[in-house]
Amino acid sequence: MVVKSVGSPRHDALLTRVFTTPGSIAPLYCRDVGKQFLADLPPARMNKMIDNTGLRPWTPHTITSADDLDAALQVVRQQGYAVDDEEREIGVRCLFTPILSDTVVVTDGGAERLSLYPRDLAALVIPV
């Protein structure tokens, strides 16, 4: 569940604005935060949750098979952050990492602006 959403101070006409309503709920398997949550669960519990909800396609990019979800969650565990690459909404990419130190990355934006290449992600790290 979204608790708070903070907008960008930029009001560029070419900027894709992403609005997430506090209190909104989305399936865990197709959101960055949800995939991080699933990656941290014991496999039996994660499988039970997916069995109960299914893997409905929201876009052509949505993970819709248990094998593909397992592979995506393994990547999340290895890289330490989760990505929603237009899986819930076309044109929107999101990236999430849990707070494990004194830095945090939680961002989303238009797919045309938010690069998911590791070399570009360093610019998203915010000291807290």
Buried (B, 14 or more C-beta within 10 A) or exposed (E): EEEEEEEEEEEEEEEBEBEBEEEEEBBBBBBBBBBBBBBEBEEEEBBEBBEEEEBEEBBEBBBBEBEEBBEBBEEBEEEEBBBBBBBBBEEBBBBBBBEEEEEBBBBBBBBEEBBEEEEEBEEBEEEE
